Amino acid sequence: MPMIIELADRLQNVEDYYFVKKIEQIKQMVSEGKRVINFGIGNPDLMPPQPAIDALVESAKLTNTHGYQPYKGTLNLRKAFSDFYQKTYSVTLDAQYEVLPLLGSKEGILHILMAFVNPNEAVLIPNPGYPSYTSLSKLVGAKIVNYNLKHSHNWYPDFEELEILVSKYSPKLLWFNYPNMPTGTPANKAVFEKLIDFAHKNKILLCHDNPYSLVANSKSPLSILSLNGAKEVSIELNSLSKSFNMAGWRIGAAMGKKEYIDAILRVKSNIDSGMFLPVQEAAIQALNINQEWHKMRNEIYIKRRKLI
């Protein structure tokens, strides 16, 4: 029996998330007795830091940790993100105003789009790139404008192409992420500086998605917010999913200028009711883990990469 009403227009050009069908396909193959090595979604199979697990368990045992929490997360969690950014990227963030914890950074993509992009306004999206930049932009009715990442440019943006796209479409926002998914290209300070200048010149908001900087990365971790002039034109997303083997915990954050964070919070606070406090306590412990833990994880990944 068909539905009694029609789908909303926003779903006409949006499919299920790419990996929904792939995961079902893999389950079917496994049920048929086939041995599948999954090169699809990045889903860590190593354990999170033990102090994070301990904090989750101990906090969940308490009677006063199960109620609603602040929409912008506890101040202790925001301070933990702020301290993590200082020691990891040499970025100074005001924990009160410039950090917004998220239920995974993926939700931040939608919140940012809802906060800053009107229907039919253009958004610059890398090709190839993370599928959610496109699908979530479609959900808000944005105009998708792809810019190409090419081997001939070492998988970095072609600024001549970007200038042409700006003159043609007047985009409002530009998505990018380095270390890059899917090419693996590392972050590059000179490229980031050019993007910052480009954004100032063209009045475009940069959105840097930065979940891979600690994973088997041979270069020093880089945040765009560490560069001069970045805070005026940039928001950065980060996540504990890959860096701390906590993908299913759904913990991320948006970092940036107070005015940008306030706008994102106006969307977020109308959608969810805050993060479970024991998860926040666990995230604090993870963010405070020493570099030796990251080194041990990366040694395993590098060994696997050589086998591949």
N, C-alpha and C positions, 0 to 999 in steps of 0.2 A: 504494500500500500504506500503510495507516495506521500510526502509531507503535505500538510494542509496549508502551509505557507511557503513562499519561495525564499531561497537563500538571500542574504544581504549582498548588495553589489560588490562589496569589498572582497568577497570570497570567490568571485567569478574568475579571477586570474591568480588565485592562490591555491596551491596543492598542499597536501600533507607535507610536513617537513621531510626533506629528502631521505633522511635515515630511517624514518618510520617504515617505509616499504622495504628498505635494505635489511633492517633487523628482522622483519617478518620472513624475508626470503632466506636469510641465514638460518633462522629457526626451522624452517621447512626442510632445508638441506640437512641439518643435523638430525632431524627426526627420521630422515631417510637413511641414516647411517653414514653420511658423508662426513669426512673430517675437514673442517673449515678453519683456515687461518684468516682471521678478519683484519684486513688492512683498511677498514672503514673508519668509523667514528673514533676519535681519540678518547679511549676509556681506560684510565690507569688501572692496572691490576695489582699494584703494590699497596701496602698498608699506609694509612696516614700516620703522622707522628704520634707516638704512644701518649704523650702528655695531652694531646687533643682528645683522644678517646677517653682517657681518664677523667678529664674535665667534663666531658659530655655526661658520663655515667654519674659522677658525683653530683653534678648540678641537677640532673634529672631526678635524683633521689629526694631532693628537698621539696618541701611543701609549698614554697613561695616562688617557684620558678616557672609555673605553668600558665600564667596569665598573659594578657596582651602586653606587648613591649612597645617602646617608642618607635614611631614610624621611621625615624632616621637612625635606629640602632642605639645601643647604649653608648655613652660617652667613652667608656673603657674600650669598646671595640673600635670606635673611631680613632682613639688615641693609638691603639695597636696598629691600625692601618697607617696612621701618620708616622709612627716610629719606624715601621717597616719600610716606608718610602724614603725616610731619611737615611737609614742604614744601607738600603739596597740601591737606591738611585740618586742619593744626595739631593732629594727634593724636600723642601720644607712646606708642610701643609698645616693649616689651622684645623685641628681636629673638630672644633666646634662648628665650622662653617664650610670647609672645603672637602669634606669626606662624607659620602653617602653609601652605607652598606646596602647591598642588594641581595635578592634571592637568586644568586647566580648572576654573572655579568650579562647573560643573554637577555634577561628581562630589561636590563639597562638600555639595550639597543632600541627596544620598543618605546621605553619611557622617553628617551632622548628625541626620537622621531615625533612622538606625540606632543612633546613640549615645544618643539621648534619648527616643525614642518607642517605647512598647510596642504590640503589636497591640491594636486597639480603643480606644486613647487618642486623644483628639480633637486635630486640628491645624486652626488657622484659616488659611484660604487666600483671597486676594482674588479677587473676580469682577467684572470680567475680570482675568486674571492670566497669568503665565507658565505654560504647560501642565505643565512639569516639577514644579512644586510639587504638583500633583494626582497625576500619574502615579507619581512616586516615593513619595509618601505612601501610595498604594494598594499599591505593592510591599512596603512594610513592614507592611501591614495596619492602618494608622492609619484613624481615622474622619475623613472629609473634612467639614469645616464651613466653608462659604463665607460670607464677609462681603462686602457689596456696596460697590463703588466707584461713586458716582453723580455725574452732572453737577451735580446740585443741591448737592453737597458739594465741588464742584471736584475730584472724583476722589480725595478723601482719605477715610480711614475715618470712618464715623459711630460715634462713641463710645457713643452710646445703644444702638445695635444691638450693638456689641461687648459691652457689659455684659450685655445679655439673653442673648447666646450663651454668655458665661462662666457665668452662673447655670444655664443649661440643660445645657451639655456639659462644663464644667470642662476646657477645652483646656489642653494642655501647652506649646504652641508656636504662634507667630504669624509667618507669612511676609509680607513687604512689600518693595517696591522703588521708590525714587525717586532720580533721575528715573525715571518709571514706564513700564514696558512693559505694555500697549500704548498708554496714553493720552498719553504724553509729559509728564505733569504733573511739574513740578520738585520737588526736595526742599524741605521747609518746616521751619524750625527749631522753630516753635511746635507743629506737628503732631508732630514727633519728641519734643519735651518731654512732650507729652500721652501719647504711646505709652510713654515711659519710666515715667511715673507710673502708667499703667495696668498695666504689667508688674510693677512693684514691688507694687502693691496686690493683684494677682490671682495672683502667683507664676507668671508666664508668661515663657518665654524668647522674646525677639525675635530674628528672623533677618532682617537687612537685606541684600538683594542689590543691590550698588551698581556695576554695570559701565558705566553710561552717564554718569557725572558729568562727564566731560571731553569729551563728544561734543556739539558744537553747543549747548552749555549756556550760556544768557545770564546765569545766576546763578553766584555763587561755588560751587565744588564743596563738598559737605557730606557728612561722615560722621557717622552717629549716635554713633560713639565719641567725638566731640569734645564731647559734651554731658555735663553733670554727672549722675552716677548711671547712665550708660549701660553701663559695663563690667560692672556687677553683673548686668545682665539682657539683654545683647545680644551677638550674634555678627554680624560683618559679612563678607560675601563680596565679593571684587573680582576683576577679570580683565583680562588684557592683550588680550583678543580684539577688543573694539570700540575701546578707547582707543588701541591701538598697532597696529591692523590685523594682529593676529597670531592670528586665530581658529583656524586650523588647527594652530597650535603647541601648543595646549592648556596654557596657563599661567594659573593663578589663585592665590588664597590666601584662607585664613580668618584673620580677626583677632579677638582677644578675650581675655578673662581666661584665665590659665594653666589653670585647672581645666577650662574648656570646651574649650580647644585640646587638652589632654591626652586628654580623652575622645574627641574626633574622631580623634586620632592612633591610639588603640587600635583603631579600626575600619579606618582607612586603611592602617596598617602590615600588616594581615592581608589586604589586597586587592591592593595594587600593590607594586612593588619600587623605587620612587623614580623621579625624573625624570632623563632623559639629561643628563649634565653640560654638553655644549655648548649645550643649550637653556637651562639655568640661566644660563650665562655670557651668552647673548644677552639673556635677560630682565633681567639686571643692567644691561646697556647701555641697554636700552629704558627702564627705570625712571629712569635718570639723564639722559634726554634733556631738552633745555631746552624752555621754554614756547613758543618760537617755532615749534618743530615742530608742536605741538598747534594753534597758531594757524593755521598754513598748512593743516592738514588740515580744520579747522573752516570756513575760508573756502570750501573746495571743497564741503563738505556744505551750508553755508548757501546757496550759489549753486544747488545742486541742489534744495534745498527750495523756493526761490522758483520754480523752473521747475515743480515739482510743483503 
